[in-house]
């Protein structure tokens, strides 16, 4: 037999995002989405210059534009993935012949 007790769980949610490059607060969009930023999270392997450290940073859209403007090879926009229409359901093979 098990007996249960009530526990409270805590979770975290993003309260604010600040651009690491310019220090600006990244504003929420009309519907509350924070989609005008880039988030990078990189764990460097041992033996690299950062030897096992994890680096995380966020950039606003303007700083992202400045960053990629310095790239020798610009990021390629990927084509939009087309919606896959649902396959029609196959008919069950009939035993009747
Ligand atoms: Zn910025």
Boltz pocket constraint, residues with backbone or C-beta under 6 A from the ligand:
constraints:
  - pocket:
      binder: B
      contacts: [[A, 19], [A, 20], [A, 21], [A, 22], [A, 23], [A, 24], [A, 59], [A, 60], [A, 61], [A, 62], [A, 63], [A, 64]]
      max_distance: 6.0
